[in-house]
Amino acid sequence: MYSLILLNGGIGARIGANQPKQLLKLRGIPILVYALIKADRVEKIDQIVLNYPPGWKEAVEEVLEDYAISTPVALVEAGDSRHSSVAAMLPHCTNDHVIIHEAARPLVSQENFESLIEDEHDNVSLMTPISFTVAPVDPVTHAVTGSLERDRLRNVQLPQKFAKADLSAAHEKAKQDGKVFTEDATLVADAGHPVYFIDGSDVNFKVTTPTDLRMAGFLLRPEEEDDD
């Protein structure tokens, strides 16, 4: 069985709202709810560890009650970064295997979770090919310093799954090394544990800007609207 770490601690400064973006409504439903409902339907997820921005615990509890999430949920106050939030949530996970997702990706599917669980490897992330060219640069001098092979690069997505022991050890190593990571697949790989990827979906994007919010609302529209 799996514990889901659902990151929900951002304040959404870039989206320009007066509340955390995950509580903003998409088609009348808080963004947070979409990931919760999909995870709630996955048989092998029997625990959700959900964090919340400081001062917003009651609002998150209301969402859980209003939408009748049946999977047991443990609430943890968010840290000062994504990295520290995962580290704080890990001890609350009761299973030996964990899945990490973030509320700001409301277009995740039940199949995304299940494909990770079904994969034979312990540590796996959804990833997608990069459709554009990227280059290493010196941000101070603005000089291009080399080239990168696009075929050997991937856009890292969530959800991801890990053996809890590997993820915990990787966070401990990062703490000792004074490193902070923006996601956990590279954190675990950097610590020397094998990490694999499976193909994700380009619609499973992170809602960060007002444009993202509008795009997510469009993609979440009922099918019957396409016939209008």
LODOPA-23892 format. One record per residue: residue in one letter; z, y, x of N, C-alpha, C in turn. Coordinates in steps of 0.2 Angstrom, whole numbers, plus 5000, padded with zeros to 4 digits. Each point is the difference from the previous one (the first is absolute). Layout:
REM LODOPA-23892
AZYXZYXZYX/...
END
This chain:
REM LODOPA-23892
M500049945004500050064996500050065004/Y499850064997499950065004500450064997/S500350045005500350064998499450065001/L499950044995499650065001500350065002/I499950035006500250065001499550054998/L500250044995499550054997500350075002/L499650035004500150075003499950054994/N500550044999499950054994500450065002/G500150015007500550055002499750075001/G499350015000499750065002500150054995/I499950075002500150054995499450034998/G499449985003499350024998499950075001/A500250035006499950075001499250025000/R499649955003499350025000499650004993/I500449974995499650004994500250064996/G500550045002500250064997500450004993/A500449954999500349994994500850025001/N500350014995500750025000500549944999/Q499749945001500449945000499649955005/P500349945001499749955004499449984997/K499449995004499449994997500049934996/Q500449955003500049944996500350004993/L500350064998500250014993499550044996/L499550035004499550034996499649954995/K499750024995499749954995499350005001/L499749945001499349985000499949974993/R499550034996499949984993500649984996/G500550055001500650004996500549955003/I499949975005500549955003500250025007/P500650005002500250025007499749965005/I499850035006499649965005500449945002/L500650015001500449945002500049944996/V499950014993499949944996499549955001/Y499450035002499449955001500249955005/A500350015006500149955005500649964997/L500550034997500549964997499849944995/I499650024996499749964995499649945003/K499650025005499649955003500449955004/A500550025004500549965003500449964995/D500250034995500449964995499749944997/R499350005001499649944997499949955005/V500250015006499949955006500649955000/E499949944998500549955000500449995006/K499750015006500449985006500350075003/I500050054996500450065002500650004995/D500649985003500650004995500550055002/Q499850055004500550065001499650065003/I500150054997499750075002500650045003/V499950025006500450055004499650074999/L500350054997499650064998500450065003/N499750045004500450065002499850064995/Y500450055001499950064996500250065005/P499750064998500150065004500750024998/P500450035005500750034999500050044994/G500449994995500150044994499649984994/W499649945001499549984995500249934997/K500649985002500249934998500049994992/E500250044997500150004992499350004997/A499550045003499450004997499649935001/V500149975006499749945001500349944996/E500750014999500349954996499750004992/E499950064998499750014994499349974999/V499650015005499349965000500149935000/L500549975003500149935000500249974993/E500450044997500249994993499550014995/D499650055001499550024995499549955000/Y499849975006499449955000500249935001/A500749994999500349934999499749955006/I500150025006499949965006500549945000/S499749944999500549945000500249985007/T499650015005500249985007500650045002/P500549965002500650045003499850055005/V500350064999499950065005500650025003/A500050015007500550035004499850075002/L500450054999499850075001500350025007/V499650035004500350025007499750085001/E500450045002499850075001499550005006/A499550045000499550015005500350035006/G499749975006500250035006499650075001/D500050025007499650065001499349995002/S499849945000499349985002499849934997/R499449994999499849934998500349955004/H500050015006500249955005500849984999/S500450064999500749994999500149974993/S499650014996500149984993500049925000/V499449985003499949925000500649975004/A500250035005500649975004500650004996/A500150054996500650004995500049954994/M499449994998499949964994500049925002/L499849995006500049935003500649964998/P500650025002500649974999500249984993/H499750034995500149994993499549944997/C499549985005499649954997500349935001/T500049964995500449944999499649945002/N499350015001499649945002499850015007/D499749945003499850005007499350025001/H499650024994499450035001500050064995/V499650065003500050064997499350024999/I499950044995499450044999500150075000/I499650045003500150075000499450044996/H500250044996499550044996500350074999/E499550054998500350064999499850034993/A500450034996499950024993499450055000/A499850035006499450055000499349965000/R500049944999499449965000500049964993/P499950044995500149974993499449964998/L499450005004499549954998500049935003/V500649995003500149935002499949954994/S499849945002499949954995500549945001/Q500149974994500449935001499749965005/E499349995000499649965005500250025007/N500050075001500250025007500649975002/F500650004996500649975002499949925001/E499749974995499949935000499649975006/S499550045002499649985006500450005006/L500450055001500550005006500449945000/I500349994994500549945000499749935001/E499350004998499749935001499749995007/D500050065004499749995007500549965004/E499749965005500449955003500550035006/H499850065002500450045005500650034997/D500550015004500750044998499950075000/N499650035004499950075001499350024999/V499950034994499350024998500050074996/S499450035002499950074997499350004996/L500050044995499350014997499750065005/M499449995001499750055004499250014998/T499750055001499350014998499650025006/P499449995000499550025006500050085000/I499950035005499950075001499350024999/S499850044996499350014998499850065004/F500450035004499850065004500149995007/T499850045005500150005007500650045002/V500449975004500650035002500050005008/A500350055003500050015007500750025003/P500249985005500650025003499950075003/V500550054999499950065003500750035003/D499950055004500650045002500150064995/P500649994996500150054995500150075003/V500250015006500250065003499350045003/T499649965003499450035003499449994996/H500149964994499449994996499549965003/A500149965005499549965004500049934997/V499449984999499949934998500149965007/T500449954999500249965006499749935001/G499649984995499749935001499749984993/S499949944999499749974994500449944997/L500049994994500349944997499549964996/E500149935000499549964997500249994992/R499650034996500250004993500249934997/D499649955002500149934998500749975002/R500350035005500649985002500650044997/L499950044995500550044997500049994993/R500650014997500149994993500450064997/N499950024994500550044996500549964998/V500650025002500649964998500250024993/Q500149954995500250014993500749974999/L500350014994500549964998499849974993/P500349944998500649975003499949965006/Q500549995003500149955006500549954999/K500049955003500549955000500349985007/F500649985000500349995007500549944999/A500149965005500749975001500550055001/K500550004996500650055001500350005007/A500049945003500350005007499550045005/D499449994999499550035005500050084998/L500150024994500050074998500650035003/S500649974999500650025002500050015008/A499849955003500050005008499550065002/A499550014997499550055002500350074999/H500450014994500350064999500650015005/E500349955002500550015005499750025007/K499549975002499650015006499850085000/A499750024994499850075000500650055001/K500549984997500650045001500250005007/Q500049955004500250005007499550035004/D499450004998499550035004499950084998/G500350024995499950074998499450014996/K499749954997499350014997500150004992/V499550044997500050014993499349984998/F499949964995499449984998499850024992/T499450014999499850034993499949944995/E500049945003499949944995500249945005/D500149944996500449945003499549955004/A499450004998499649955003499950015008/T499950065001499950025008500750005003/L500650014996500650005003500249935002/V499849954995500249935002499549975005/A499450025000499549985006500350035006/D500250065000500250035007500649975003/A500449974995500649965002499849935003/G499449985000499849945002499949944995/H500150014994499949954995499350004997/P499749944999499450004997499950034993/V499550044999499950034994499249994999/Y499849994993499449994998499850044995/F499350014998499850044994499649964996/I500050024994499549984995499750064997/D499449994997499650054997500450034994/G500050075000500350044994499450034996/S500250054996499550034996500050075001/D499450034999500050085001500350044995/V500249974994500350034995500750005000/N500349965005500750005001500250065005/F499950064998500150055005500750044998/K500250045005500750034999499950074997/V500450014995499950074996500450055004/T499750045003500350055005499950074998/T499450024997499850074998499850004993/P499950064997499850014993499449964999/T499550005005499449974999500149924999/D500449985004500249934999500349984993/L500450054998500349994993499549994995/R499550055000499450004995499649945001/M499949975006499649945001500349944997/A500750005002500349944997500050004993/G500150064997500050004992499349984998/F499550025003499349974998500049935000/L500249975006499949935001500549964995/L500550034998500549964996499850014992/R499450034999499950014993499849944996/P500249994994499849944996499249995000/E499949935000499249995000499650024995/E500450014994499650024994499750085001/E500450035005499850075001499350005003/D499849955004499350005003499549994995/D500149994994499549994995499950064996/D500450055001500050074996499350035002/
END
